[in-house]
């Protein structure tokens, strides 16, 4: 059975506390439909998505991913993980190295195309 970690975030200027519970509920429902077990939940309340540096929830998620506690991170949308393209690319790279995929309800499985990490091969 695939172990998933759920991640939710809201920023103080545009959302409310219940938003995290709504996001986690939707992700739990999707995990159940897919036959996955929820290995943990991570959240950052009232914290901007502009950077992952000062977000304890995302930092804890990365540490647990590196410890092999789950195979998939499930979030409502990629902008819940971060609004900064460079942070998304860095997080994607760290999680991929740990063998962890990112899946969102809005975008599906996240790939290099989503994070702008295409490598250009010179001919």
ABEGO torsion letter per residue (X at the ends): XBBBBBBBBBBAAABBAAAAAAAAAAAAAAAAAAGBBBAEBBBBBGBBAABAAABAAAAAAAAAAAAGABABBBBABAAAABABAAAAAAAAAAAAAAGBBBBBAAAEBBBAAAAGABBBBBX
